[in-house]
């Protein structure tokens, strides 16, 4: 039996809504921690059929952000402090490249804003969740953002996770 290694990275891009430009200090690339439950999620994603009987990476993967910056760890099962918006549907999943899944979540300029800094608009962490039943979810991946993002209506953000599965 050949072992499978998982490499997972996340890119966060903050856009100025007026110019649609990526702000130079607001592009964060980070190595992401695949938590223990995430390894089982990958197994489930590879095997879970959609309504047509085909495996689909978009069916059960959700996104959330939070305001805790405690270091990510493989034993994590939830974000430290999830935003009041809760789990959000992934906006895109791409499996066009062999052994790789790209998950994207687009946070629009109209979502996650506040008139003063709150736990809802200070983004210090983000995560992917596998949820096959409402209320039953497992965190798949967890990233701590540095620098943090203070979300306002003048910003839109794209979170892109690239999960690569390689044989040892």
C-alpha beads as a LAMMPS data file, in Angstrom:
LAMMPS data file: protein, C-alpha beads

168 atoms
167 bonds

1 atom types
1 bond types

-500.0 500.0 xlo xhi
-500.0 500.0 ylo yhi
-500.0 500.0 zlo zhi

Masses

1 110.0

Atoms # bond

1 1 1 0.000 0.000 0.000
2 1 1 1.312 3.425 -0.953
3 1 1 0.937 6.267 1.605
4 1 1 -0.863 9.462 0.617
5 1 1 0.527 12.841 1.625
6 1 1 -1.643 15.924 1.738
7 1 1 -0.351 19.401 1.029
8 1 1 -2.728 22.260 1.751
9 1 1 -2.169 25.965 1.264
10 1 1 -4.425 29.007 1.306
11 1 1 -4.216 32.342 -0.504
12 1 1 -6.269 35.287 0.745
13 1 1 -6.675 38.315 -1.532
14 1 1 -8.306 41.545 -0.367
15 1 1 -9.749 43.702 -3.162
16 1 1 -10.592 47.380 -3.271
17 1 1 -14.225 47.310 -4.447
18 1 1 -13.975 50.550 -6.431
19 1 1 -10.859 49.697 -8.474
20 1 1 -11.082 45.862 -8.278
21 1 1 -7.350 45.910 -7.484
22 1 1 -5.719 43.478 -5.077
23 1 1 -4.273 45.583 -2.284
24 1 1 -0.513 44.876 -2.112
25 1 1 -0.356 44.483 1.666
26 1 1 -3.489 42.388 1.668
27 1 1 -2.365 39.225 -0.135
28 1 1 -1.661 36.507 2.372
29 1 1 -0.217 33.131 1.438
30 1 1 0.014 30.639 4.264
31 1 1 0.606 26.979 4.848
32 1 1 -2.557 25.562 6.262
33 1 1 -2.891 22.841 8.900
34 1 1 -4.910 19.794 7.873
35 1 1 -6.462 18.801 11.175
36 1 1 -6.930 15.137 12.124
37 1 1 -10.610 15.141 11.183
38 1 1 -9.600 16.674 7.848
39 1 1 -7.797 13.510 6.810
40 1 1 -11.048 11.603 7.224
41 1 1 -12.889 14.362 5.370
42 1 1 -10.613 13.839 2.375
43 1 1 -11.433 10.158 2.490
44 1 1 -15.131 10.993 2.618
45 1 1 -14.880 13.545 -0.183
46 1 1 -13.277 10.985 -2.438
47 1 1 -16.051 8.495 -1.742
48 1 1 -19.186 10.603 -1.182
49 1 1 -21.445 10.561 -4.259
50 1 1 -23.700 13.427 -5.293
51 1 1 -27.268 12.901 -6.538
52 1 1 -25.927 11.591 -9.865
53 1 1 -23.756 9.005 -8.121
54 1 1 -20.539 10.894 -8.898
55 1 1 -18.139 12.198 -6.278
56 1 1 -18.442 15.969 -5.895
57 1 1 -16.103 18.161 -3.795
58 1 1 -18.603 21.026 -3.644
59 1 1 -21.564 19.163 -2.136
60 1 1 -20.491 19.143 1.497
61 1 1 -17.656 21.675 1.954
62 1 1 -18.351 24.943 3.766
63 1 1 -16.327 28.021 4.779
64 1 1 -16.216 30.153 7.928
65 1 1 -14.041 32.900 9.371
66 1 1 -13.354 33.936 12.924
67 1 1 -11.561 36.364 15.211
68 1 1 -9.230 34.129 17.238
69 1 1 -5.546 33.941 16.340
70 1 1 -4.493 30.994 18.472
71 1 1 -2.061 28.910 16.422
72 1 1 -3.692 26.271 14.231
73 1 1 -3.119 22.694 15.393
74 1 1 -3.931 19.246 13.974
75 1 1 -6.202 18.576 16.970
76 1 1 -8.446 21.593 16.203
77 1 1 -12.104 20.714 15.692
78 1 1 -13.522 24.255 15.336
79 1 1 -12.448 27.839 14.830
80 1 1 -11.466 29.618 18.026
81 1 1 -14.201 32.236 17.611
82 1 1 -16.464 31.773 14.578
83 1 1 -18.147 34.821 13.032
84 1 1 -21.861 35.263 13.651
85 1 1 -22.408 34.581 9.936
86 1 1 -21.641 30.902 10.632
87 1 1 -20.900 28.416 7.869
88 1 1 -21.062 29.769 4.328
89 1 1 -21.342 27.734 1.130
90 1 1 -18.119 27.380 -0.867
91 1 1 -18.522 29.415 -4.055
92 1 1 -16.330 27.272 -6.328
93 1 1 -14.579 23.903 -6.355
94 1 1 -12.237 22.947 -9.168
95 1 1 -10.884 19.444 -9.750
96 1 1 -9.426 20.087 -13.222
97 1 1 -5.881 19.271 -12.075
98 1 1 -5.098 15.661 -11.202
99 1 1 -4.757 14.960 -7.463
100 1 1 -5.789 18.483 -6.512
101 1 1 -8.916 20.299 -5.393
102 1 1 -9.142 24.094 -5.324
103 1 1 -11.851 25.484 -3.038
104 1 1 -12.840 29.148 -3.299
105 1 1 -14.998 31.328 -1.135
106 1 1 -15.810 34.889 -2.190
107 1 1 -16.639 37.283 0.641
108 1 1 -18.476 40.163 -1.046
109 1 1 -18.210 43.826 -0.110
110 1 1 -21.682 43.649 1.446
111 1 1 -20.963 40.787 3.866
112 1 1 -19.066 40.696 7.167
113 1 1 -18.936 44.441 7.783
114 1 1 -19.395 46.511 10.908
115 1 1 -19.179 50.227 11.700
116 1 1 -16.592 49.543 14.403
117 1 1 -14.239 46.602 14.957
118 1 1 -16.162 43.568 16.207
119 1 1 -15.664 39.830 16.191
120 1 1 -17.736 39.762 13.005
121 1 1 -15.483 41.947 10.840
122 1 1 -12.008 41.258 12.246
123 1 1 -10.778 38.237 10.304
124 1 1 -7.926 36.465 12.076
125 1 1 -8.685 32.873 11.090
126 1 1 -10.563 30.880 8.485
127 1 1 -11.503 27.275 7.990
128 1 1 -13.052 24.710 5.708
129 1 1 -15.731 22.415 7.085
130 1 1 -17.230 19.165 5.910
131 1 1 -20.949 19.070 6.657
132 1 1 -23.013 16.200 5.330
133 1 1 -25.893 16.816 7.727
134 1 1 -27.149 20.173 8.985
135 1 1 -25.583 20.802 12.378
136 1 1 -23.092 17.938 11.966
137 1 1 -19.816 19.325 10.678
138 1 1 -16.108 18.680 11.007
139 1 1 -13.378 21.218 10.454
140 1 1 -11.317 20.175 7.461
141 1 1 -8.575 22.820 7.490
142 1 1 -7.626 25.820 9.642
143 1 1 -5.472 28.843 8.834
144 1 1 -4.409 31.841 10.954
145 1 1 -4.080 35.052 8.932
146 1 1 -1.122 37.369 9.311
147 1 1 -1.772 40.207 8.922
148 1 1 -5.372 40.171 10.126
149 1 1 -8.068 41.705 7.921
150 1 1 -10.512 44.338 9.116
151 1 1 -13.465 43.841 6.757
152 1 1 -15.300 46.936 5.527
153 1 1 -17.766 47.550 2.706
154 1 1 -14.895 48.794 0.518
155 1 1 -13.270 45.348 0.554
156 1 1 -14.093 42.034 -1.082
157 1 1 -12.012 38.947 -0.303
158 1 1 -11.339 35.696 -2.126
159 1 1 -10.107 32.738 -0.073
160 1 1 -8.555 29.985 -2.203
161 1 1 -7.528 26.651 -0.708
162 1 1 -5.434 24.301 -2.808
163 1 1 -5.448 20.736 -1.497
164 1 1 -2.951 18.448 -3.216
165 1 1 -2.871 14.704 -2.597
166 1 1 0.441 13.027 -3.444
167 1 1 1.779 9.524 -3.075
168 1 1 4.901 9.049 -0.962

Bonds

1 1 1 2
2 1 2 3
3 1 3 4
4 1 4 5
5 1 5 6
6 1 6 7
7 1 7 8
8 1 8 9
9 1 9 10
10 1 10 11
11 1 11 12
12 1 12 13
13 1 13 14
14 1 14 15
15 1 15 16
16 1 16 17
17 1 17 18
18 1 18 19
19 1 19 20
20 1 20 21
21 1 21 22
22 1 22 23
23 1 23 24
24 1 24 25
25 1 25 26
26 1 26 27
27 1 27 28
28 1 28 29
29 1 29 30
30 1 30 31
31 1 31 32
32 1 32 33
33 1 33 34
34 1 34 35
35 1 35 36
36 1 36 37
37 1 37 38
38 1 38 39
39 1 39 40
40 1 40 41
41 1 41 42
42 1 42 43
43 1 43 44
44 1 44 45
45 1 45 46
46 1 46 47
47 1 47 48
48 1 48 49
49 1 49 50
50 1 50 51
51 1 51 52
52 1 52 53
53 1 53 54
54 1 54 55
55 1 55 56
56 1 56 57
57 1 57 58
58 1 58 59
59 1 59 60
60 1 60 61
61 1 61 62
62 1 62 63
63 1 63 64
64 1 64 65
65 1 65 66
66 1 66 67
67 1 67 68
68 1 68 69
69 1 69 70
70 1 70 71
71 1 71 72
72 1 72 73
73 1 73 74
74 1 74 75
75 1 75 76
76 1 76 77
77 1 77 78
78 1 78 79
79 1 79 80
80 1 80 81
81 1 81 82
82 1 82 83
83 1 83 84
84 1 84 85
85 1 85 86
86 1 86 87
87 1 87 88
88 1 88 89
89 1 89 90
90 1 90 91
91 1 91 92
92 1 92 93
93 1 93 94
94 1 94 95
95 1 95 96
96 1 96 97
97 1 97 98
98 1 98 99
99 1 99 100
100 1 100 101
101 1 101 102
102 1 102 103
103 1 103 104
104 1 104 105
105 1 105 106
106 1 106 107
107 1 107 108
108 1 108 109
109 1 109 110
110 1 110 111
111 1 111 112
112 1 112 113
113 1 113 114
114 1 114 115
115 1 115 116
116 1 116 117
117 1 117 118
118 1 118 119
119 1 119 120
120 1 120 121
121 1 121 122
122 1 122 123
123 1 123 124
124 1 124 125
125 1 125 126
126 1 126 127
127 1 127 128
128 1 128 129
129 1 129 130
130 1 130 131
131 1 131 132
132 1 132 133
133 1 133 134
134 1 134 135
135 1 135 136
136 1 136 137
137 1 137 138
138 1 138 139
139 1 139 140
140 1 140 141
141 1 141 142
142 1 142 143
143 1 143 144
144 1 144 145
145 1 145 146
146 1 146 147
147 1 147 148
148 1 148 149
149 1 149 150
150 1 150 151
151 1 151 152
152 1 152 153
153 1 153 154
154 1 154 155
155 1 155 156
156 1 156 157
157 1 157 158
158 1 158 159
159 1 159 160
160 1 160 161
161 1 161 162
162 1 162 163
163 1 163 164
164 1 164 165
165 1 165 166
166 1 166 167
167 1 167 168
